[in-house]
Amino acid sequence: MSAVPSATTPVEIGRLLDDGAWTAMQKGVVVIAALAVLLDGFDSQLISFAIPVLIKEWGVTRAAFAPVVAAGLVGMSLGSACAGYVGDRFGRRSAILGSVLLFGAATCLIGLAPNLLAIGLLRFVAGLGIGGALPTSTTMTAEFTPARRRTMMVTATIVCVPLGGMVAGLYAAPVLPWLGWRALFLLGGALPILLSGVLFALLPESPRFLARRPARWPDLVRLLGRMGRPLPAASAFTDSADLSAARKPGIGELFAGGRARDTVALWGAFFLCLLAVYSAFGWLPTMLSAQGLNVAMAGAGLTAYNLGGALGALVCAGAITRLGSLRPLVVCAVLASVSAFALDFVDIGDTTVLIVGLGLHGFFVNAVQSTLYAVAAYVYPTAIRATGTAFALSFGRLGAVLSAVVGAAFISAAGPGSYLDVLGFAMLGAALFLLLLRHHIPPAGVAEGAAVPRRRAA
């Protein structure tokens, strides 16, 4: 048995977590974080299924919903940035808990909205929470998972976004015709409110966050004991991969220490991936309905896209573990582009080929988007990990905001072919940004710096 470190020897928290066992307690934290992301994806996509119904019920145009969709995406962008700052300054736990409670309450209130203006305002508020839950949950997963399993677990957490969208599609199919769109939001918002109670009771703070605060080292000792790593009560901690304690987390640090090129590349890749992803999330059912498919079949198209995305993310994460992140991500981005252009040639009446094609496109797009979070967790050290991931996602949400305008304009004016071309060119651009990124995750069994440049620590 290994000896317990003495209280006078600082404990290297990174080595203790990265090289140690992965206990049931740690796995439980990942499951809870994944549930937060699942409901994030669930609530974020409810509006997509409601729009075709609201168009008929309220007699409004597709273009009238562009500001509503954009308001939610602007909220997500701001929420991502704010939650990253809160997560790095005040704790990952508080950021996750507040985000989930906020988007749950706002989604419930959408069910009581009297008009499009109210829906837009509430979508903005819900977006603040939806945008905040994702980066902080993935940061929590990364910091509770040993290095050898981190890429797969972060991806498994992110893959809950398309899984949540799938669940939303299955949920909307019976609820919309039986209970209407108001019940869709009232019941859909109640679930994250219930989850926030579970998070309050069960979710601990990140051990890496606690290690950076000497006043909370006793809390860290108790947490590590629950994780099967007993230490003396007076233990001190260090984190060799962390920034100097004298430097505060902030956006400037994302461009310091040789990280500027990687930050720009990550922001560009996130921007274009989320432009493609939210063009599908926000407008795919509407586009299919406009081409004559019924609401159920239009919803099935988005469900197939989400199912393909979930499978693609897990397959790509496995490939990254074996091969590193460069080749799998670039190949998937290129194939996502090719599949979007190929959908131009599919007859809208051939629903089987159409659904399979949308599933394949979702497979490749989300293979890239979902695993980008693991790359961000690799590039940035502990003190700015939540900030780095959140700002990459926040900048990416600007692409999502653009999708609100692009989707409505192209479906109404230029038709589905041009809409699909936007998806294809976006993913081609993402491949170029991925080639620009210097610090990719190395293959399994290769030390950092051997196959790819070593991540620099300040």
Sequence and secondary structure as in RCSB ss.txt:
>XXXX:A:sequence
MSAVPSATTPVEIGRLLDDGAWTAMQKGVVVIAALAVLLDGFDSQLISFAIPVLIKEWGVTRAAFAPVVAAGLVG
MSLGSACAGYVGDRFGRRSAILGSVLLFGAATCLIGLAPNLLAIGLLRFVAGLGIGGALPTSTTMTAEFTPARRR
TMMVTATIVCVPLGGMVAGLYAAPVLPWLGWRALFLLGGALPILLSGVLFALLPESPRFLARRPARWPDLVRLLG
RMGRPLPAASAFTDSADLSAARKPGIGELFAGGRARDTVALWGAFFLCLLAVYSAFGWLPTMLSAQGLNVAMAGA
GLTAYNLGGALGALVCAGAITRLGSLRPLVVCAVLASVSAFALDFVDIGDTTVLIVGLGLHGFFVNAVQSTLYAV
AAYVYPTAIRATGTAFALSFGRLGAVLSAVVGAAFISAAGPGSYLDVLGFAMLGAALFLLLLRHHIPPAGVAEGA
AVPRRRAA
>XXXX:A:secstr
      TTS EEHHHHHHSS   HHHHHHHHHHHHHHHHHHHHHHHHHHHHHHHHHHHT  SGGGHHHHHHHHHH
HHHHHHHHHHHHHHH HHHHHHHHHHHHHHHHHHHTT  SHHHHHHHHHHHHHHHHHHHHHHHHHHHHHS HHHH
HHHHHHHHTHHHHHHHHHHHHHHHHHHHH HHHHHHHHHHHHHHHHHHHHHH    HHHHHT GGGHHHHHHHHH
HTT    TT  EE TTS  TTS   GGGGGTTTTHHHHHHHHHHHHHHHHHHHHHHHHHHHHHHHTT  HHHHHH
HHHHHHHHHHHHHHHHHHHHHHH SHHHHHHHHHHHHHHHHHHTTS TT HHHHHHHHHHHHHHHHHHHHHHHHH
HHHHS HHHHHHHHHHHHHHHHHHHHHHHHHHHHIIIII HHHHHHHHHHHHHHHHHHHHH S     TT  TTT
SS      
